Amino acid sequence: MDRREQLVVLRQANTTMKIPDYQIDAFTDKPFSGNPAAVCPLAEWIPETAMQAIASEMNLSETAFFVPRPGTAKRSEYDLRWFIPLLEVDLCGHATLASGHFIFKHMQPELEQVTFHTRSGPLGVSRRNDLLELDFRAIASLHQPWVVATAPADAEEYDFVSRFFAPMAGINEDPGTGSGHTVLTPYWSARLGKTHLVARQISKRGGDFCCEMAGDRVKITGHTVEVMTGMLDIQI
């Protein structure tokens, strides 16, 4: 079999798939600000190499993939994974918020709450009028080499500000980091003596966070804006 015949056989063996791809800006009420995430809903998992390749192609700080939770009768539970351009990560807030946005708007508008099962445990997303709320475990561990800078806010409408860097993971500066606020919220709550705080991530795009300490949980609320829809054609 010559090289041309081998290529024909290889193409026939591959399966072409169409995967929906939505870009949703999180922690903002304006398009082209906040933190953009790509959201790819799947009927079943595709190979990890394909998800990583898609995340690299999207070249956003996060691309989220989710599938219906197997072995459960609940239609409000999903398995969720997050990829940045270079690797899979253990925790991501803004892409979880974006995934909740997609389910509430396009899949199950009757729901008020959805649970995502992740490598960091279950994460809830709930509707709060026109906002979405994330429910995290307080001081959730950030395993990747992140660097966070934070300070008290100058503006009266905010309690604290921050910037978030992860160059070793392929992200020079993250625009709006939900997972980072699981660490920042307990710190500033104790320092300021408040359980409800409003934060601003002062990246170029910017991001706004309403944060609440609720026992051993951190609740982070924000807006989402859908800015793009499309379809990926890939071979598995």
VMD Tcl script that draws the C-alpha trace (Angstrom):
set ca {
  {0.00 0.00 0.00}
  {1.54 3.31 -1.06}
  {1.39 6.55 0.95}
  {-1.64 7.89 -0.92}
  {-3.65 4.72 -0.21}
  {-2.63 4.87 3.45}
  {-3.95 8.44 3.72}
  {-7.29 7.42 2.17}
  {-7.66 4.59 4.68}
  {-6.76 6.95 7.54}
  {-9.38 9.50 6.47}
  {-12.02 6.80 6.23}
  {-11.16 5.58 9.71}
  {-11.56 9.05 11.20}
  {-14.97 10.30 12.28}
  {-15.96 13.86 11.45}
  {-17.90 15.57 14.22}
  {-19.69 18.88 14.53}
  {-19.37 20.40 17.99}
  {-21.25 23.57 19.04}
  {-18.96 26.34 20.23}
  {-20.25 29.40 22.10}
  {-18.12 32.29 23.33}
  {-19.50 33.86 26.50}
  {-18.00 36.79 28.41}
  {-18.26 36.27 32.17}
  {-18.22 38.72 35.09}
  {-19.41 41.57 32.91}
  {-22.66 42.99 31.57}
  {-20.99 44.37 28.42}
  {-19.71 42.42 25.42}
  {-15.96 42.32 24.79}
  {-15.12 42.78 28.44}
  {-14.91 40.46 31.43}
  {-13.36 37.04 30.87}
  {-14.22 35.19 27.64}
  {-14.80 31.44 27.74}
  {-15.54 28.98 24.97}
  {-18.31 26.52 25.89}
  {-18.65 23.22 24.03}
  {-21.63 21.05 25.07}
  {-21.12 17.35 24.28}
  {-23.42 14.33 24.20}
  {-20.47 12.19 25.32}
  {-16.80 12.71 25.95}
  {-14.45 13.04 23.01}
  {-10.72 12.17 23.31}
  {-8.74 14.37 25.67}
  {-6.31 15.18 22.87}
  {-9.20 16.59 20.83}
  {-10.38 18.78 23.73}
  {-6.87 20.08 24.25}
  {-6.51 20.81 20.53}
  {-9.81 22.71 20.54}
  {-8.72 24.76 23.56}
  {-5.46 25.59 21.80}
  {-7.40 26.61 18.68}
  {-9.76 28.82 20.71}
  {-6.74 30.39 22.44}
  {-8.87 31.74 25.30}
  {-8.03 31.56 28.98}
  {-10.49 28.64 29.24}
  {-12.53 26.32 27.08}
  {-15.22 24.32 28.92}
  {-16.60 20.92 27.89}
  {-19.54 19.28 29.64}
  {-21.66 16.14 29.26}
  {-24.84 14.98 31.03}
  {-23.99 13.26 34.29}
  {-24.14 9.45 33.76}
  {-25.99 7.20 36.15}
  {-28.32 9.85 37.55}
  {-31.95 10.62 36.94}
  {-31.39 14.30 37.67}
  {-31.40 16.44 34.53}
  {-29.62 19.25 36.34}
  {-26.26 17.50 36.81}
  {-23.32 17.51 34.39}
  {-19.68 16.49 34.29}
  {-17.47 19.48 33.44}
  {-13.83 19.84 32.37}
  {-11.77 22.96 31.64}
  {-8.80 23.38 29.32}
  {-6.47 26.29 28.76}
  {-4.32 26.43 25.60}
  {-1.55 24.32 27.15}
  {-3.20 21.97 29.64}
  {-6.28 20.86 31.60}
  {-6.93 22.74 34.85}
  {-8.54 21.72 38.13}
  {-10.71 24.76 38.77}
  {-12.17 27.61 36.73}
  {-14.87 30.03 37.80}
  {-15.66 32.08 34.71}
  {-16.00 29.07 32.36}
  {-18.29 27.41 34.93}
  {-20.43 30.54 35.01}
  {-20.46 30.54 31.19}
  {-21.47 26.87 31.10}
  {-24.36 27.60 33.46}
  {-25.40 30.48 31.18}
  {-25.51 28.11 28.21}
  {-27.65 25.51 29.99}
  {-30.10 28.05 31.39}
  {-30.48 29.85 28.06}
  {-30.26 27.09 25.45}
  {-30.90 23.72 27.08}
  {-33.04 23.88 30.22}
  {-34.57 27.33 30.73}
  {-36.88 25.90 33.40}
  {-33.97 25.25 35.78}
  {-32.97 27.59 38.59}
  {-29.85 25.68 39.60}
  {-27.38 23.29 37.98}
  {-24.58 21.19 39.50}
  {-21.31 20.51 37.72}
  {-19.14 17.60 38.83}
  {-15.47 18.48 38.36}
  {-11.95 17.47 39.35}
  {-12.34 19.87 42.30}
  {-15.69 18.44 43.42}
  {-19.26 19.61 42.80}
  {-19.81 23.25 41.82}
  {-23.24 24.85 41.75}
  {-24.49 27.63 39.48}
  {-27.79 29.32 40.38}
  {-29.91 32.06 38.85}
  {-30.13 35.29 40.80}
  {-32.50 37.41 38.68}
  {-30.29 38.53 35.79}
  {-27.13 37.34 37.57}
  {-25.57 33.91 37.99}
  {-24.08 32.73 41.28}
  {-21.19 30.28 41.75}
  {-20.92 28.21 44.92}
  {-17.33 27.26 45.82}
  {-15.56 25.65 48.73}
  {-13.65 28.44 50.64}
  {-9.92 28.72 49.98}
  {-10.15 26.23 47.15}
  {-6.66 25.02 46.18}
  {-5.09 26.54 43.06}
  {-2.61 23.92 41.89}
  {-1.20 25.72 38.86}
  {1.55 28.39 39.25}
  {-0.69 31.44 39.50}
  {0.38 34.86 40.82}
  {-2.27 37.17 42.30}
  {-1.76 40.84 43.21}
  {-4.42 42.50 45.37}
  {-5.02 45.77 47.21}
  {-7.84 47.79 48.81}
  {-9.97 49.59 46.24}
  {-9.81 53.35 45.74}
  {-13.31 53.58 44.29}
  {-16.19 53.57 46.79}
  {-18.21 50.98 44.87}
  {-15.54 48.28 45.38}
  {-13.95 46.74 48.45}
  {-10.80 45.36 46.83}
  {-9.09 44.99 43.46}
  {-6.82 42.35 41.99}
  {-4.80 41.18 39.01}
  {-4.12 37.57 38.11}
  {-1.15 36.14 36.17}
  {-0.35 32.62 34.95}
  {2.42 32.87 32.31}
  {3.68 29.33 32.88}
  {0.23 28.04 31.92}
  {0.14 30.11 28.75}
  {-1.93 33.00 30.20}
  {0.07 36.19 30.69}
  {-2.82 37.89 32.49}
  {-6.27 36.46 33.11}
  {-9.05 39.06 32.57}
  {-11.46 37.91 35.32}
  {-10.75 34.99 37.63}
  {-13.58 33.38 39.59}
  {-11.36 30.71 41.15}
  {-8.90 33.35 42.36}
  {-11.70 35.02 44.31}
  {-12.25 31.83 46.32}
  {-8.93 32.74 47.98}
  {-9.27 36.52 47.91}
  {-12.77 36.59 49.44}
  {-11.84 34.89 52.76}
  {-8.75 37.10 53.02}
  {-10.56 40.39 52.49}
  {-13.60 39.28 54.48}
  {-11.39 38.76 57.53}
  {-9.38 41.92 56.92}
  {-12.38 44.19 56.37}
  {-14.78 42.46 58.77}
  {-17.44 42.01 56.07}
  {-19.16 38.94 54.65}
  {-20.42 40.68 51.48}
  {-17.81 42.28 49.26}
  {-17.68 43.78 45.78}
  {-14.46 43.28 43.84}
  {-12.96 44.55 40.62}
  {-10.30 42.73 38.61}
  {-8.38 45.55 37.00}
  {-7.21 43.79 33.86}
  {-7.47 45.49 30.47}
  {-10.93 43.93 29.91}
  {-11.94 44.21 33.58}
  {-14.29 42.09 35.64}
  {-16.82 42.67 38.46}
  {-17.50 40.21 41.27}
  {-20.07 40.17 44.07}
  {-18.53 37.93 46.73}
  {-20.06 36.42 49.87}
  {-18.61 34.35 52.70}
  {-21.21 31.76 53.69}
  {-19.65 29.56 56.35}
  {-17.09 27.35 54.61}
  {-18.40 28.35 51.18}
  {-17.67 31.30 48.92}
  {-20.46 32.53 46.67}
  {-19.44 34.62 43.67}
  {-22.06 36.34 41.54}
  {-21.66 37.96 38.14}
  {-23.19 38.77 34.79}
  {-22.63 36.88 31.54}
  {-22.88 38.07 27.93}
  {-23.06 35.75 24.93}
  {-21.02 37.20 22.07}
  {-20.51 34.44 19.50}
  {-21.97 31.12 18.34}
  {-20.46 28.67 15.89}
  {-19.80 25.06 14.97}
  {-16.50 23.19 15.04}
  {-15.82 20.58 12.34}
  {-13.21 18.16 13.66}
  {-12.01 14.64 13.01}
  {-11.84 12.24 15.95}
}
mol new
graphics top color blue
foreach p $ca { graphics top sphere $p radius 0.5 }
foreach p [lrange $ca 0 end-1] q [lrange $ca 1 end] { graphics top cylinder $p $q radius 0.2 }
display resetview
